[in-house]
Amino acid sequence: MSEITSLVTAEAVKEVLRSEEVRSALKQKLRLNLESRLDAEVDAILDELLGVAVVPEPEGIAGDGSASDGGEPTPDSDMMM
């Protein structure tokens, strides 16, 4: 009797997993998971390619404005030549 119960239970579980509602929910969860992984991977690649983000601009304007101005014209001058 327990063999029949386990077979029926296994088949019932498989049938539920095959249902459209469950498949849709699983697909959505997988999409979110993959999207999160992809975002993290893209961020890591961009960080590697671009280096440190240029977020310190407001700090540079407040305290290091003259130092930044002294360093930036050199590349601009090279580009102009």
DADAWO-V812148 format. One line per field, one symbol per residue. psi: psi as a letter, one per 20 degrees, with the letter a starting at -180 (. if undefined). A space follows every 10 residues. Layout:
BEGIN
psi = ???
END
This chain:
BEGIN
psi = hhggghgggg hggggghiqh gggggggggg ggghgggggg gggggggggi bpqlhjghhh hghkghhhhh hhhghghhhh .
END
